Amino acid sequence: MDNVNDVGDKLDQLERDGYLLVEGALTPNETEHIRQRINYARQQGWEEGLNSVGNMWFDTLLDREPETYQPLVGHPSIRPYLEGMMGKQCQLRSFRAHINPGPYLQEWHLDFHGYWQEKREAEKHRYAVSTVSFNTTFYFQDNEPGSGHLKFVKDGHLSEPKYIYAGDWPKFEAWCNAQEHVILYPKAGDCVVFINHMPHQGAKERDDMERSNVVCHYQVTPMHDGVRYVSSPRGYTGTFPFVE
């Protein structure tokens, strides 16, 4: 991780492919501890909801148990990539944990839903900057063929998807399904770093599989609060992990 050339090569890969699988980002002890704490959060009823596709989400765990979850923000295994991409302008937008307690097939979506709109808007103004954001997802169980996976539209970060801004979700999902895909099977302790305007879909292939993860969304400032995004921003103070 400390090898500058290795980080540069990995960032080239991220820019080219839109994602980067970091194997063994967490130690087995870190992985098991956080897995248990996410399950504890469910037992306490701290979730914000459980949606129709089988995704239970938690937005308050970083505030409830900072001693458990703060180490994931700019984690040492991921920091070289985040710093290499954004430097001190790296801002934690949101922190969200998930549990998939039963059958789960996520809808195709972009976390940074408004990326292409914001890009076009920036081009209208002389000094405006088109922003970008990244996702780091830490996994706490093995996703394997036959159990669970993460799927991307191949090269989906390089061109605007069809139908999404017309609000025609059935056509958007059909378009995503018809594209060439990349399928990842992250293991417990792995982290997937990816560009947040890349269409993606998580899934359980075995309904009884235990599946949970923690997602840190990072954005390159400036990012105004009105952008169309999957999560709400945490605010400003204390959200820049690499500013000493």
N, C-alpha and C positions, 0 to 999 in steps of 0.2 A: 504493500500500500504506500510505502514511503518513496518508492521509485518513481521519479518524475516522469520518466518515459512511459512507464506502465500506466500511470494515470492519464497521460496524454493519449495513449493508444486506446484506453477504455473510453475516454470522452469522444474520440473519433468514432468508436463503435456505437456509442449512444447517439451521436448526431446522425450517423448513417442509418441505424436500425430503429431508433426511437426508444429503445429499452436496453437495460443492462441487468443481467442476473448476477448478483453478488452472492456467491455460495458461502455458507458459514459466517454470515455477517454477525450473528449473535452466538455466544458460547452456549453449550447445552444447559448450563445453570441459568443463564439469562433467559433462554427460551422457555424453560419449564416454569420459572418463577412468574414470568409475565403471562404465560398461558393460564396458570392457576388464578392470577389476579383478575384476568378478564372473565373467567368463569365465576369468580367471586362477585364481580360487578353485576353479572346477570342474576345471581342469587339475591343480591340486594335490590334488584329492580331499578338499576340506574340507567337502563337503556332509554333512548329517546323514542324508539318505536321498532316495529317489525313490519316490513313492507310486504307487498303482495308476491314478490318473487323469492321471499325467504331470507331476507337480509335484516338482521337486527343491528342497530348502530348505537354507539355511545360517543357523545361529544364532550363529556365533562371529566374524563378520567385523568387527564393531565392536571387539572385543578384539584381533583379529589385526592389523588395519590401521586404527587410530583416525585416522590422518592423512587417510585416504581417506573414511571413513564418518562420523566425528563431525560434520562440517559439515552432514549431513542432519538431525541431531537439533536441532529448533528452528530449522531453516533460515530465513534472513531473509525468504524469500518466503512462508513459512507462519507464522512467529512471530506476526504480528499477530492471526491467527485463533486460534491456540492460547492466546495470552495473553488475548485477548478472551473466550474461553470459560472458561478455568481459572485464569488468573493464576499465582501462585506455587505453587498446588496441582497444577499440571501435572507429572505424573511419567511418565517414560519407562518403560513396562512391559517392552517387549521390542523387539528389533531383528532383523529377519529378511529375508534376501534370497532371491529365487526365480529359478530358470531352468526354463523349459518346453522340454526338449530335443527332444521329438517331439510326437505327437498329445496334445492337452490339452483336457479338458472338466472343469472343476472341479465337485465336488459342490456343491449349494446348501448354504449354511451361514451361521451367525452367528459372528463372531469372539468376541464376548462371549456365549457360549452360555448362561450362567446369569443374564443380565440380569433377565428377568422373575421368576425365582425369588428373586433378591436383592431385587428391588423389593418383592415380597410379604413377604419376611422382615423387611425394614426397617419395614414398616407394623405389625409385631407389637410393636415395641419403642419406648419413649417417645422416646429420643434418637438412635436409629440413623438413619443417612443412607443413602438409596438412591443408589448411585454410578453413574457412567456412564463410558464410554471412547470414544476416537476413534482412527481409523486415518489415517495419511498414507501413501499409496502413490505412489512416484516411478517413472515409466516411462522405459525406455531405448531403446525402439523405437516406431515409429508403429503404433498399433492403428487399423486402418481397416476399413470394411465389406469383407468378403471375406478379411480377414487375422486380426484379433483384436478382442476387445471385453471390456468389463466390464458385467455386467447386474445390476440391482437389482430386487427386488420393490417396485413403486411404493408409497410411504407405508409401507414395511415397518417403519419405526422407531416407528410410532405405535400399533400394536396387536400383541398376542402372536400369533405364527404357530401354526397348528394342527399337532398331532401330534408336535412336536419333543420335548416333555418326556415323552411316552409312549414315546419311543425307537423309534418306528415311522418309520424313515428313508425307506423307499419311499413311504409316504403323505405324509411331509413334502415330499419332492422333487416328488411329483405335485401337491401343493397349491401349491408355489412355481411350478411350470411353468404352472399354470392361472390364476395371477394376472396382472394388468396389470404390464408391465415398463417400466423405463427402461434404455436401452442407451447406454453411453458409449464413445467411441473416443479414449482419451487418446493423445497424440502423445509422441514422445521429448522428455523434459524437462518434461512436464506432471506435475502431482501431483493426485491425487484425495483429498480429505479427506471422511471419512464416519463416521457414527455406527455403533459397532461391533456393535450388536444388530440391524442391518438385514440381512435375508437377501440374499446376493449370490452371484455366480458368474462367474468368469473363464473365458475360452475362447480357443483358437486356431481360426480357421476355415480356416487353411492350415497343414498339418502341418509344412512346411519353413520356416515363419517363425521367425526368432530372436526370442525373447520373454523378457525378464527384468524384474524390478522389485525395489525395496527397500521394505519395510513397517516403519514405526515405529508401534507401538501406544502410545498415551498414555492414562493413567487419571487420574481425579479421585480423589485420596486422600480418605477411607480406602478401600482395597480389600484385603481379606484374601486370603491365598494360596490359600484353598480354593475360590475361585470357579471355576465351569466356564468355561474360556477356551481359545482355540486355542493359546496359548503360555504358557510359564512366566515368572514375573516375574524381572527382573534383580537385584532386591534394593532396598535403600533408599539407601545412601550414593552420592552422585554422580548420582542419577537425576532430579534436579529442575533442568531446564535454565534456568529463569528466576529461580532464587534466586541472587542475587549474593553 
